[in-house]
Amino acid sequence: MSAIDNELNLLKQRMATLEEQKRIHAEKEAEKEANPMKVLGEILDEKKKLRNVLVESPRHGPALRPSKNIPMGTEDFEWLCDQNDKVKYLEPIFNMFKSINERLDVLENKKKENSIDTLF
């Protein structure tokens, strides 16, 4: 009987863990939908960290910095170069969106101030 009780307790614990993971995932998805600029900024920050792994050499082009944490295979190197290229393209686009968002916030605030002034 105790073996069955132990199995039930393990299954309950597993269900609780899965429900918690589901809740965390749902919160992350809701945050992504609510703040797409923040999510894009976080992605770019991650990619910038990867970009710091690459070093541009005038003679040999991009090369990996010596690191014990980074695998030195050819496929990994090509993947890092590809990530570096993506950051180069995404970063100006992100900055443009950020600038547009700031301008829209200013315009919305002015509109709110004008609508309040017309009421009085």
C-alpha positions as CSV (number, residue, x, y, z in Angstrom):
1,M,0.0,0.0,0.0
2,S,2.8,2.4,0.8
3,A,4.3,1.8,-2.7
4,I,1.1,3.1,-4.2
5,D,1.0,6.1,-1.9
6,N,4.6,6.9,-2.8
7,E,3.8,6.7,-6.5
8,L,0.7,8.9,-6.0
9,N,2.8,11.5,-4.2
10,L,5.5,11.5,-6.9
11,L,2.8,11.9,-9.6
12,K,1.2,14.8,-7.6
13,Q,4.6,16.5,-7.3
14,R,5.3,16.0,-11.0
15,M,1.8,17.5,-11.8
16,A,2.5,20.5,-9.6
17,T,5.9,21.0,-11.3
18,L,4.3,20.8,-14.8
19,E,1.6,23.2,-13.8
20,E,4.2,25.7,-12.5
21,Q,6.1,25.4,-15.7
22,K,3.0,26.0,-17.7
23,R,2.2,29.1,-15.6
24,I,5.7,30.5,-16.1
25,H,5.5,29.8,-19.9
26,A,2.1,31.6,-20.1
27,E,3.4,34.6,-18.2
28,K,6.4,34.8,-20.5
29,E,4.2,34.6,-23.6
30,A,1.9,37.3,-22.2
31,E,4.9,39.6,-21.5
32,K,6.2,39.0,-25.1
33,E,2.8,40.1,-26.4
34,A,2.6,43.1,-24.1
35,N,6.2,44.4,-24.6
36,P,7.6,43.3,-28.0
37,M,10.2,46.1,-28.0
38,K,11.5,44.8,-24.6
39,V,11.7,41.2,-26.0
40,L,13.5,42.4,-29.1
41,G,16.0,44.4,-27.0
42,E,16.7,41.3,-24.9
43,I,17.3,39.2,-28.0
44,L,19.7,41.8,-29.3
45,D,21.5,41.9,-26.0
46,E,22.0,38.1,-26.2
47,K,23.3,38.4,-29.7
48,K,25.7,41.1,-28.7
49,K,27.1,38.8,-26.1
50,L,27.7,36.3,-28.8
51,R,29.2,39.0,-31.0
52,N,31.8,39.7,-28.3
53,V,33.1,36.2,-28.8
54,L,34.1,37.1,-32.3
55,V,37.2,39.2,-33.0
56,E,37.8,40.9,-36.3
57,S,41.3,40.5,-37.6
58,P,42.5,42.7,-40.5
59,R,44.5,39.8,-42.0
60,H,42.3,36.8,-41.3
61,G,38.8,38.2,-40.9
62,P,36.6,37.1,-38.0
63,A,38.1,34.7,-35.5
64,L,37.0,33.2,-32.3
65,R,38.4,34.5,-29.0
66,P,40.1,31.7,-27.1
67,S,37.5,30.5,-24.6
68,K,37.0,27.2,-22.9
69,N,33.2,27.7,-23.0
70,I,32.9,28.1,-26.8
71,P,33.3,25.0,-29.0
72,M,35.8,25.6,-31.8
73,G,34.2,23.6,-34.6
74,T,33.7,25.0,-38.1
75,E,29.9,24.8,-37.9
76,D,29.9,26.7,-34.6
77,F,32.2,29.4,-36.0
78,E,29.9,29.8,-39.1
79,W,26.9,30.0,-36.7
80,L,28.5,32.7,-34.6
81,C,29.4,34.7,-37.8
82,D,25.8,34.4,-38.9
83,Q,24.6,35.6,-35.5
84,N,27.0,38.5,-35.7
85,D,25.6,39.5,-39.2
86,K,22.0,39.3,-37.8
87,V,22.9,41.7,-35.0
88,K,24.4,44.2,-37.5
89,Y,21.1,44.3,-39.3
90,L,18.7,44.1,-36.4
91,E,20.4,46.7,-34.2
92,P,19.7,49.8,-36.4
93,I,16.1,48.6,-37.0
94,F,15.6,48.2,-33.2
95,N,17.0,51.7,-32.6
96,M,14.7,53.1,-35.3
97,F,11.6,51.4,-33.7
98,K,12.7,52.7,-30.3
99,S,13.0,56.2,-31.6
100,I,9.6,56.1,-33.3
101,N,8.1,54.7,-30.1
102,E,9.6,57.6,-28.1
103,R,8.2,60.1,-30.6
104,L,4.8,58.5,-30.4
105,D,4.8,58.7,-26.6
106,V,5.6,62.4,-26.8
107,L,2.8,63.0,-29.3
108,E,0.3,61.0,-27.2
109,N,1.3,63.1,-24.1
110,K,0.8,66.3,-26.0
111,K,-2.6,65.1,-27.3
112,K,-3.6,64.2,-23.7
113,E,-2.5,67.6,-22.4
114,N,-4.4,69.4,-25.2
115,S,-7.5,67.5,-24.6
116,I,-7.3,68.3,-20.9
117,D,-6.8,72.0,-21.7
118,T,-9.9,72.1,-23.9
119,L,-12.0,70.7,-21.1
120,F,-11.2,73.7,-18.8
